[in-house]
Amino acid sequence: MDNLTNENQNNTNVYTIVIAVLLLLAASIGFFFWQKSKKYLDENERIKMEMSVLESEKAAVQESLDSLTLAYSELRTENESLQGRVNASAQIVQQKEAAIRKIKASTAKDLAALTAQVDELKKTKIELETIVTTLRTENETLRAENTRLTEENSQLKGDNSQLNNKVQDLAKQLEDQIRKTQSATFKASSFSVQLERKDKPTYKAKRARQMYVSFDLADVPEPYQQHQKLYMVITDDKGNPVPAVNPTKATISAPAGKVEIVAQQVKTVVLEQTQRLSLTYKLDDRLAAGSYLVAIYCDKGLLGAATFKLI
């Protein structure tokens, strides 16, 4: 009986120990998982706070970038009006704007992605700030240069105006001298010179392609009413012939004596007592800006001359 009682007592002690161990083990496991859950919750809260800070920073950087792109747009417009060169920076800014729009349109799913977006926006901000600063400096330089050039241009206009007046005077003097010394016994009237570009009148030197000269002949003496060669001579204000592919050298028997001429064009006509004549000449080279003299001769001297100016 005593042995049975002792055995039961031992079993009870074993059960108690096992239960105690199990309870202790359960408590340890529960504490472990509680600690792990607490760390997870703390980490999750930390990540949320960091993402909230980064979202605020992202929004602030995006706002700065919007201001920078607006400033660049205004500076670019000013730069173009100042005849600057923004092609290279414009291409870079377009690329950056595309990258910004892509970041704005995407939502970061985790802290690493959001951090990468903010870092990229910060980098873009620095690059745009550099471009805007450089462009602003260039515009200031261009404004100063344009102001200086405007002042110089005003001075040059005044000088050129005086020079043009002198050149026109020289061309007119040359025309008067030719008229006095080389005129034929009969002369042309209603003398007209027109320069054309694709059948449209022009006074632009770079656009002049064709010259059209017309004039009237009246009271032509009977001895001259026959086949006559008409010579078109075009010279600059110094009397130098303008370039021609096949110029014609001729000697004219003017009342004042023999005159050597270099004609750009020769045309044979039958002179009548009264008639309207015209000559058309295609310019082989573009004439430079300046004053010119066109004169029409026959074998007996000068029929008529007129000055014209190209700008």
Sequence and secondary structure as in RCSB ss.txt:
>XXXX:A:sequence
MDNLTNENQNNTNVYTIVIAVLLLLAASIGFFFWQKSKKYLDENERIKMEMSVLESEKAAVQESLDSLTLAYSEL
RTENESLQGRVNASAQIVQQKEAAIRKIKASTAKDLAALTAQVDELKKTKIELETIVTTLRTENETLRAENTRLT
EENSQLKGDNSQLNNKVQDLAKQLEDQIRKTQSATFKASSFSVQLERKDKPTYKAKRARQMYVSFDLADVPEPYQ
QHQKLYMVITDDKGNPVPAVNPTKATISAPAGKVEIVAQQVKTVVLEQTQRLSLTYKLDDRLAAGSYLVAIYCDK
GLLGAATFKLI
>XXXX:A:secstr
 HHHHHHHHHHHHHHHHHHHHHHHHHHHHHHHHHHHHHHHHHHHHHHHHHHHHHHHHHHHHHHHHHHHHHHHHHH
HHHHHHTT   HHHHHHHHHHHHHHHHHHH    SHHHHHHHHHHHHHHHHHHHHHHHHHHHHHHHHHHHHHHHH
HHHHHHHHHHHHHHHHHHHHHHHHHHHHHHHHB SS EEEEEEEEEETTEE   TTT  EEEEEEEE S  GGG 
SEEEEEEEEEETTS B   SS EEEEEEETTEEEEEEESEEEEEE  SSEEEEEEEE SS   SEEEEEEEEETT
EEEEEEEEEE 
